[in-house]
Amino acid sequence: MSLSTDLIWIIARSTGTASLVALTLSVLTGIALRTGTFAWLSHNRGVRVVHGFLTVLWIPLGLAHVIALLFDHYAQIGLVDLVVPFGVSYGRFAIGLGTISAQLILVVLVSTWLRSSLTNGQWQTFHRLSYLAFFAAFAHGVMSGTDLANPVVAALAWITAAAVALVALRRVTRAGSTAQRKTAQPVP
């Protein structure tokens, strides 16, 4: 039984899009749990469950995306390209960003599994790589995919990027103002 080129293309693109959505929602729920950005959600057990579920959901979607691309003769991605970024001839930079994103997510997942062996600061440092992973995955999708010609997919992509960028910016600015208040000296 052989898969048609069209079916492989559909599987690769749909799982890539779905994994980006799962990653986006995982980042947003993670921000909701750890910051005052979504204070009304920060202690919600349901958000914690959804965050964990989305993180686990990303794994099979990402794997399906990669496996489909291995069978896509047009993309010409080999096993080495899954480990060494920027080695493919087609869309070298874009595909390389996808490889880097997957590697960063793997680091975040491993650090989560090893959380009890890490200090809180170490775990947070590793976990913050999810922001870089998201933006690398987003750039990968924008630069390597042809799906942005579809207005629904384009809207989904840009809305997810804007949501994460705005919430991350708010988190950074709130963290900066909190740090500034802590270091402010009282005036005698």
Backbone as numpy.savetxt, mean C-alpha at the origin, in Angstrom:
# Nx Ny Nz CAx CAy CAz Cx Cy Cz
-4.97 -27.28 -20.15 -5.81 -26.11 -20.15 -4.92 -24.87 -20.15
-5.13 -24.01 -21.10 -4.34 -22.78 -21.13 -5.26 -21.59 -20.92
-4.73 -20.61 -20.24 -5.47 -19.39 -20.00 -5.29 -18.47 -21.19
-6.36 -17.83 -21.59 -6.24 -16.90 -22.71 -5.51 -15.65 -22.25
-4.91 -14.98 -23.21 -4.19 -13.74 -22.92 -5.13 -12.71 -22.30
-6.36 -12.64 -22.80 -7.32 -11.69 -22.24 -7.66 -12.00 -20.80
-7.84 -13.29 -20.47 -8.17 -13.67 -19.10 -7.00 -13.35 -18.16
-5.80 -13.62 -18.59 -4.62 -13.30 -17.77 -4.56 -11.79 -17.54
-4.81 -11.02 -18.57 -4.79 -9.56 -18.45 -5.84 -9.09 -17.47
-7.05 -9.64 -17.56 -8.14 -9.26 -16.66 -7.80 -9.63 -15.22
-7.27 -10.82 -15.01 -6.90 -11.24 -13.65 -5.80 -10.35 -13.09
-4.79 -10.07 -13.88 -3.68 -9.24 -13.41 -4.16 -7.84 -13.04
-4.95 -7.25 -13.89 -5.40 -5.88 -13.65 -6.42 -5.79 -12.52
-7.36 -6.71 -12.49 -8.39 -6.64 -11.44 -7.80 -6.93 -10.06
-6.89 -7.89 -9.97 -6.28 -8.16 -8.67 -5.32 -7.04 -8.27
-4.68 -6.41 -9.24 -3.83 -5.26 -8.93 -4.65 -4.10 -8.38
-5.77 -3.83 -9.03 -6.65 -2.75 -8.57 -7.23 -3.08 -7.20
-7.69 -4.30 -7.02 -8.27 -4.70 -5.73 -7.23 -4.67 -4.62
-6.00 -5.06 -4.92 -4.97 -5.02 -3.88 -4.63 -3.58 -3.50
-4.66 -2.66 -4.47 -4.42 -1.25 -4.15 -5.55 -0.69 -3.27
-6.78 -1.08 -3.56 -7.90 -0.64 -2.72 -7.75 -1.20 -1.31
-7.42 -2.49 -1.19 -7.23 -3.10 0.14 -6.09 -2.41 0.88
-4.99 -2.13 0.19 -3.86 -1.44 0.82 -4.27 -0.05 1.26
-5.01 0.66 0.43 -5.48 2.01 0.77 -6.32 1.98 2.04
-7.29 1.10 2.07 -8.17 1.02 3.23 -7.42 0.54 4.47
-6.43 -0.31 4.28 -5.61 -0.75 5.41 -4.82 0.43 5.98
-4.23 1.24 5.11 -3.49 2.42 5.57 -4.43 3.39 6.28
-5.60 3.64 5.71 -6.55 4.58 6.33 -7.06 4.07 7.68
-7.37 2.79 7.78 -7.82 2.27 9.07 -6.68 2.23 10.07
-5.46 1.99 9.60 -4.30 2.05 10.49 -4.10 3.44 11.06
-4.28 4.44 10.22 -4.18 5.83 10.67 -5.29 6.12 11.69
-6.48 5.60 11.40 -7.60 5.82 12.33 -7.31 5.22 13.70
-6.62 4.10 13.73 -6.33 3.44 15.00 -5.22 4.12 15.79
-4.30 4.77 15.13 -3.10 5.25 15.81 -3.02 6.74 16.02
-3.96 7.48 15.50 -3.83 8.94 15.62 -5.16 9.55 16.02
-5.12 10.81 16.27 -6.34 11.55 16.54 -7.00 12.03 15.26
-6.45 11.64 14.12 -7.00 12.08 12.84 -8.46 11.68 12.72
-8.75 10.47 13.13 -10.14 9.99 13.18 -10.43 9.61 14.62
-10.39 10.58 15.51 -10.52 10.31 16.95 -11.74 9.46 17.27
-12.83 9.71 16.60 -14.06 8.98 16.86 -13.96 7.50 16.47
-12.94 7.14 15.67 -12.74 5.74 15.29 -11.57 5.07 16.01
-10.75 5.86 16.69 -9.48 5.34 17.19 -9.62 4.21 18.21
-10.73 4.12 18.90 -10.90 3.04 19.89 -11.98 2.05 19.47
-12.32 2.06 18.22 -13.37 1.19 17.71 -12.77 -0.18 17.38
-13.26 -1.22 18.05 -12.74 -2.57 17.82 -13.00 -3.03 16.39
-14.14 -2.58 15.83 -14.46 -2.95 14.45 -13.41 -2.44 13.47
-12.90 -1.24 13.71 -11.86 -0.68 12.83 -10.60 -1.53 12.93
-10.27 -1.98 14.13 -9.09 -2.84 14.31 -9.26 -4.15 13.54
-10.45 -4.73 13.60 -10.72 -5.99 12.89 -10.64 -5.76 11.37
-11.24 -4.67 10.91 -11.19 -4.36 9.48 -9.75 -4.13 9.03
-8.96 -3.42 9.84 -7.55 -3.17 9.51 -6.80 -4.50 9.36
-6.98 -5.39 10.31 -6.33 -6.70 10.23 -6.80 -7.50 9.03
-8.10 -7.48 8.76 -8.66 -8.21 7.63 -8.11 -7.68 6.31
-8.08 -6.35 6.16 -7.60 -5.76 4.91 -6.12 -6.07 4.67
-5.36 -6.11 5.74 -3.95 -6.45 5.62 -3.80 -7.89 5.12
-4.60 -8.79 5.69 -4.56 -10.18 5.25 -5.13 -10.32 3.84
-6.15 -9.54 3.50 -6.75 -9.59 2.17 -5.77 -9.15 1.09
-4.91 -8.20 1.42 -3.96 -7.70 0.44 -3.02 -8.81 -0.04
-2.67 -9.72 0.83 -1.69 -10.77 0.49 -2.16 -11.63 -0.69
-3.34 -12.29 -0.63 -3.73 -13.11 -1.79 -3.99 -12.29 -3.05
-4.51 -11.07 -2.88 -4.74 -10.22 -4.05 -3.41 -9.85 -4.72
-2.44 -9.45 -3.90 -1.11 -9.12 -4.44 -0.45 -10.33 -5.08
-0.56 -11.49 -4.42 0.01 -12.72 -5.00 -0.66 -13.09 -6.32
-1.98 -12.98 -6.38 -2.69 -13.28 -7.63 -2.26 -12.33 -8.74
-2.06 -11.07 -8.39 -1.60 -10.06 -9.36 -0.23 -10.45 -9.91
0.67 -10.80 -9.02 2.04 -11.15 -9.43 2.05 -12.44 -10.25
1.32 -13.45 -9.80 1.28 -14.73 -10.51 0.69 -14.54 -11.91
-0.37 -13.77 -12.01 -0.96 -13.52 -13.34 0.05 -12.82 -14.24
0.80 -11.87 -13.69 1.80 -11.16 -14.50 2.94 -12.08 -14.94
3.24 -13.08 -14.15 4.26 -14.06 -14.57 3.83 -14.81 -15.82
2.52 -14.98 -15.99 1.98 -15.68 -17.16 1.63 -14.74 -18.31
1.75 -13.45 -18.08 1.43 -12.45 -19.10 2.65 -12.27 -20.01
2.54 -12.77 -21.24 3.70 -12.72 -22.15 4.03 -11.29 -22.57
3.07 -10.41 -22.54 3.33 -9.02 -22.90 4.18 -8.32 -21.84
3.88 -8.56 -20.58 4.63 -7.91 -19.48 6.05 -8.45 -19.37
6.26 -9.70 -19.71 7.59 -10.33 -19.69 8.28 -10.19 -18.34
7.54 -10.51 -17.29 8.10 -10.47 -15.94 8.53 -11.87 -15.56
9.75 -11.98 -15.06 10.28 -13.26 -14.62 10.40 -13.33 -13.11
10.78 -14.49 -12.61 10.90 -14.68 -11.17 11.92 -13.73 -10.54
13.01 -13.47 -11.24 14.04 -12.56 -10.72 13.47 -11.16 -10.53
12.56 -10.75 -11.41 11.96 -9.42 -11.34 11.10 -9.24 -10.10
10.70 -10.33 -9.47 9.92 -10.24 -8.24 10.79 -9.85 -7.05
12.09 -10.02 -7.20 13.03 -9.74 -6.11 13.92 -8.54 -6.43
14.32 -8.44 -7.68 15.23 -7.37 -8.11 14.43 -6.34 -8.90
14.24 -5.14 -8.35 13.45 -4.13 -9.06 14.20 -3.53 -10.25
13.45 -2.99 -11.18 13.95 -2.23 -12.33 14.74 -3.08 -13.33
14.42 -4.37 -13.41 15.15 -5.23 -14.33 14.40 -5.56 -15.61
13.10 -5.29 -15.66 12.33 -5.64 -16.84 12.55 -4.61 -17.94
12.36 -5.04 -19.18 12.56 -4.11 -20.29 11.32 -3.25 -20.53
10.15 -3.78 -20.21 8.88 -3.05 -20.41 8.54 -2.30 -19.12
8.42 -1.01 -19.19 8.02 -0.22 -18.03 8.93 -0.41 -16.84
10.22 -0.34 -17.08 11.23 -0.64 -16.05 10.95 0.07 -14.73
10.76 1.38 -14.77 10.57 2.15 -13.54 9.24 1.80 -12.88
8.18 1.75 -13.68 6.84 1.47 -13.14 6.76 0.08 -12.51
7.28 -0.90 -13.19 7.24 -2.27 -12.67 8.16 -2.38 -11.45
9.29 -1.69 -11.49 10.20 -1.67 -10.35 9.54 -1.10 -9.10
8.70 -0.08 -9.28 7.97 0.47 -8.13 7.01 -0.55 -7.54
6.41 -1.36 -8.39 5.54 -2.43 -7.90 6.32 -3.43 -7.07
7.51 -3.78 -7.53 8.37 -4.70 -6.79 8.75 -4.10 -5.45
9.14 -2.84 -5.45 9.52 -2.17 -4.19 8.33 -2.10 -3.24
7.15 -1.79 -3.77 5.96 -1.73 -2.93 5.69 -3.08 -2.26
5.76 -4.14 -3.03 5.54 -5.48 -2.47 6.58 -5.81 -1.40
7.82 -5.44 -1.64 8.88 -5.70 -0.66 8.66 -4.90 0.62
8.24 -3.64 0.48 7.97 -2.83 1.67 6.81 -3.40 2.48
5.77 -3.83 1.80 4.64 -4.44 2.50 5.07 -5.71 3.21
5.94 -6.47 2.58 6.45 -7.68 3.22 7.20 -7.33 4.51
8.01 -6.27 4.48 8.72 -5.81 5.69 7.71 -5.41 6.77
6.67 -4.68 6.39 5.64 -4.26 7.35 4.96 -5.49 7.95
4.60 -6.47 7.12 3.94 -7.67 7.62 4.84 -8.46 8.56
6.09 -8.64 8.18 7.02 -9.39 9.04 7.21 -8.66 10.36
7.34 -7.33 10.32 7.49 -6.58 11.57 6.25 -6.70 12.44
5.09 -6.81 11.83 3.86 -6.99 12.60 3.85 -8.35 13.27
4.28 -9.37 12.54 4.33 -10.71 13.12 5.38 -10.80 14.23
6.43 -9.99 14.14 7.50 -9.99 15.14 7.34 -8.87 16.16
6.18 -8.26 16.22 5.97 -7.08 17.06 6.38 -7.30 18.51
6.11 -8.46 19.06 6.46 -8.72 20.46 7.97 -8.75 20.68
8.74 -8.94 19.63 10.21 -8.96 19.73 10.83 -7.59 19.48
10.03 -6.62 19.09 10.53 -5.30 18.75 10.10 -4.28 19.80
10.86 -3.20 19.92 10.40 -2.10 20.74 9.27 -1.40 19.99
8.50 -0.61 20.68 7.41 0.10 20.02 7.95 1.04 18.94
9.07 1.70 19.23 9.68 2.59 18.24 10.14 1.86 17.00
10.75 0.68 17.18 11.18 -0.12 16.03 9.98 -0.53 15.19
8.94 -1.02 15.87 7.75 -1.46 15.16 7.12 -0.30 14.40
7.02 0.87 15.02 6.44 2.02 14.34 7.26 2.43 13.13
8.58 2.39 13.26 9.44 2.73 12.12 9.17 1.80 10.95
9.13 0.50 11.21 8.84 -0.45 10.14 7.42 -0.25 9.60
6.49 -0.03 10.50 5.08 0.09 10.09 4.84 1.33 9.23
5.59 2.38 9.46 5.43 3.60 8.67 5.88 3.42 7.23
6.57 2.34 6.94 6.93 2.04 5.56 5.68 1.78 4.71
4.55 1.53 5.35 3.32 1.30 4.59 2.93 2.53 3.78
3.29 3.74 4.25 3.03 4.95 3.47 3.83 4.92 2.17
5.10 4.60 2.28 5.93 4.50 1.06 5.43 3.40 0.15
5.03 2.29 0.75 4.52 1.17 -0.04 3.27 1.58 -0.80
2.38 2.32 -0.14 1.16 2.77 -0.81 1.51 3.66 -1.99
2.35 4.67 -1.77 2.65 5.60 -2.85 3.43 4.92 -3.98
4.28 3.94 -3.66 4.96 3.18 -4.71 3.95 2.34 -5.49
2.99 1.73 -4.79 1.97 0.92 -5.46 1.07 1.80 -6.33
0.73 2.98 -5.81 -0.10 3.89 -6.59 0.63 4.33 -7.86
1.88 4.75 -7.72 2.67 5.18 -8.89 2.83 4.02 -9.86
3.04 2.82 -9.34 3.15 1.62 -10.18 1.88 1.45 -11.02
0.72 1.56 -10.37 -0.53 1.40 -11.10 -0.77 2.48 -12.13
-0.45 3.72 -11.76 -0.66 4.84 -12.67 0.26 4.73 -13.89
1.51 4.37 -13.65 2.49 4.38 -14.74 2.50 3.10 -15.57
2.13 1.97 -14.98 2.24 0.73 -15.74 0.90 0.25 -16.29
-0.19 0.69 -15.71 -1.49 0.20 -16.14 -2.08 1.02 -17.27
-2.95 0.38 -17.99 -3.69 1.06 -19.06 -5.11 1.35 -18.61
-5.42 0.96 -17.39 -6.79 1.03 -16.90 -7.25 2.44 -16.56
-6.33 3.40 -16.45 -6.74 4.75 -16.12 -7.52 5.42 -17.24
-7.54 4.81 -18.40 -8.38 5.32 -19.48 -9.86 5.15 -19.13
-10.15 4.20 -18.24 -11.51 3.99 -17.76 -11.79 5.03 -16.67
-12.80 5.89 -16.85 -13.05 6.95 -15.87 -13.34 6.45 -14.46
-13.98 5.30 -14.35 -14.28 4.76 -13.02 -12.99 4.36 -12.31
-12.11 3.69 -13.02 -10.83 3.27 -12.44 -9.96 4.50 -12.14
-9.96 5.46 -13.04 -9.18 6.68 -12.81 -9.68 7.42 -11.58
-11.00 7.54 -11.44 -11.56 8.21 -10.27 -11.20 7.46 -8.99
-11.32 6.14 -9.02 -10.97 5.31 -7.86 -9.51 5.52 -7.48
-8.63 5.50 -8.47 -7.20 5.66 -8.20 -6.88 7.02 -7.59
-7.39 8.07 -8.18 -7.06 9.41 -7.68 -7.74 9.72 -6.36
-8.92 9.19 -6.14 -9.60 9.40 -4.85 -8.84 8.68 -3.74
-8.39 7.46 -4.01 -7.64 6.74 -2.98 -6.33 7.45 -2.66
-5.65 7.92 -3.68 -4.38 8.63 -3.45 -4.62 9.92 -2.67
-5.67 10.65 -3.04 -5.97 11.91 -2.35 -6.35 11.64 -0.89
-7.12 10.60 -0.65 -7.52 10.27 0.72 -6.31 9.97 1.60
-5.44 9.12 1.10 -4.26 8.77 1.90 -3.36 9.99 2.06
-3.15 10.77 0.99 -2.29 11.95 1.09 -2.84 12.96 2.09
-4.14 13.23 2.04 -4.73 14.19 2.97 -4.67 13.72 4.41
-4.99 12.46 4.64 -4.97 11.94 6.00 -3.53 11.85 6.52
-2.61 11.46 5.67 -1.20 11.41 6.08 -0.69 12.82 6.38
-1.05 13.78 5.56 -0.65 15.16 5.80 -1.21 15.66 7.12
-2.47 15.36 7.36 -3.07 15.77 8.64 -2.35 15.11 9.80
-1.99 13.84 9.64 -1.27 13.15 10.72 0.07 13.80 10.97
0.79 14.11 9.92 2.11 14.74 10.07 1.99 16.12 10.71
1.02 16.92 10.28 0.88 18.26 10.84 0.42 18.21 12.29
-0.44 17.26 12.64 -0.86 17.12 14.04 0.30 16.64 14.89
1.11 15.71 14.36 2.26 15.23 15.12 3.25 16.37 15.34
3.43 17.21 14.31 4.34 18.35 14.44 3.85 19.35 15.46
2.55 19.63 15.48 2.03 20.60 16.44 2.05 20.03 17.85
1.84 18.73 18.00 1.91 18.10 19.31 3.34 18.15 19.84
4.31 17.85 18.98 5.72 17.92 19.38 6.13 19.33 19.75
5.60 20.29 19.00 5.92 21.69 19.26 5.35 22.12 20.62
4.14 21.69 20.94 3.54 22.03 22.24 4.33 21.40 23.38
4.82 20.18 23.19 5.57 19.50 24.24 6.90 20.17 24.53
7.52 20.74 23.48 8.84 21.35 23.67 8.76 22.83 23.99
7.57 23.40 23.93 7.44 24.84 24.22 7.74 25.10 25.69
8.52 26.11 25.91 8.91 26.49 27.28 7.89 27.47 27.82
7.49 27.31 29.07 6.58 28.31 29.64 7.27 29.65 29.79
6.51 30.70 29.55 7.05 32.05 29.66 6.95 32.47 31.12
8.09 32.91 31.74 8.04 33.30 33.16 7.29 34.58 33.39
